[in-house]
Each structure stands twice: as C-alpha cells, then as structure tokens.
C-alpha cells in the first residue's frame, strides 16, 4: 500500500523543496540514509548533520548524505525547518 502523501512528495520533488534546512541528529545508518533520500528527492535545500565524530561527518559529506555538519546541536538547529532525531533520545535529551 502506498501512503497518500507519497504522490505529493513525488510531484514536488522536481520543483521547490519542501524544507529549506533539515537537521539530522545522528548520522549513522538511519540518519545517513534519510539524508541521502532527502537530497536525492530534492526535499530540502540544505541537509545538516550532527554527530559525535568529525571523521564520520566528513565521510557523510563525501557520500552526499549531508551538506554540512556540526558537533553541537545548538549550532545547527536554530535555522532548521525540520529536526530529525536519528539517535537514541537519551543521547541528546539533556540538551533539548
């Protein structure tokens, strides 16, 4: 079964993005895959990643999953239209 929202997303993916800035907290398997999908479908102008290890975030940029990264969430989330927690919540709960 295809969700009702899918045709809308597919029809807008070739025009203006739904989001200007999306921030993904946790660029692992889930967050990285989401970043790749957002960029492939052109659903966001900018995808920002937040993580603990700079080398992993640099790799995510090389792979095309994110456009830029930060090591601290407060530096990235202030300009975001959408924030995705793709990591165990207790990891960032004290900072939220």
C-alpha positions in Angstrom: 0.0 0.0 0.0 1.4 3.4 -1.0 0.8 6.2 1.6 -1.4 9.1 0.4 1.4 11.6 1.0 3.8 9.8 -1.4 2.3 11.3 -4.7 2.5 14.8 -3.2 6.2 14.3 -2.3 7.0 12.8 -5.7 5.2 15.6 -7.5 7.1 18.3 -5.6 10.5 16.7 -5.6 11.3 18.2 -9.0 10.2 21.7 -8.1 10.8 23.8 -5.0 12.0 21.8 -1.9 9.5 21.3 1.0 12.2 22.4 3.5 14.9 25.0 3.4 17.0 23.4 6.2 16.8 19.9 7.7 19.0 18.9 10.6 19.6 15.3 11.3 20.9 14.4 14.8 22.8 11.2 14.4 24.3 10.4 11.0 24.5 6.7 11.3 22.7 4.1 9.2 19.3 5.6 9.7 20.3 9.3 9.7 22.7 8.9 6.7 20.0 7.0 4.7 17.5 9.8 5.4 20.0 12.4 4.4 20.6 10.6 1.1 16.9 10.3 0.4 16.2 14.0 1.2 18.9 15.1 -1.2 18.0 12.6 -3.9 14.3 13.6 -3.9 15.3 17.3 -3.5 13.1 17.7 -0.5 15.5 20.0 1.3 17.8 22.8 0.2 20.3 22.0 2.9 20.8 18.9 5.0 22.8 19.4 8.1 24.2 16.6 10.2 25.1 16.5 13.9 27.2 13.8 15.4 30.0 13.0 17.8 32.8 12.0 15.4 34.0 14.6 12.9 35.5 11.9 10.7 32.1 10.2 10.3 30.5 13.5 9.5 33.2 14.3 6.9 32.5 10.9 5.3 28.8 11.7 5.2 29.6 14.9 3.2 31.8 12.9 0.8 29.0 10.4 0.3 26.4 13.1 -0.3 24.2 12.4 2.7 24.7 15.9 4.2 25.8 19.4 3.1 27.5 20.5 6.3 27.9 19.3 9.9 28.2 20.5 13.5 29.4 18.7 16.6 27.0 20.5 18.8 23.2 20.6 18.2 22.6 24.2 19.3 24.8 25.5 16.5 22.6 23.9 13.8 19.0 23.7 14.9 18.2 27.4 15.2 17.9 27.7 11.4 16.1 24.4 10.8 12.7 23.8 9.4 12.8 20.2 10.4 14.8 18.4 13.1 15.1 14.6 13.0 16.4 12.6 16.0 18.1 9.6 14.4 19.9 8.5 17.6 18.8 7.2 21.0 16.9 10.1 22.6 18.9 9.9 25.9 22.0 10.9 23.9 20.7 14.4 23.4 17.8 14.7 25.9 19.8 16.9 28.3 20.5 19.4 25.5 16.9 19.7 24.2 
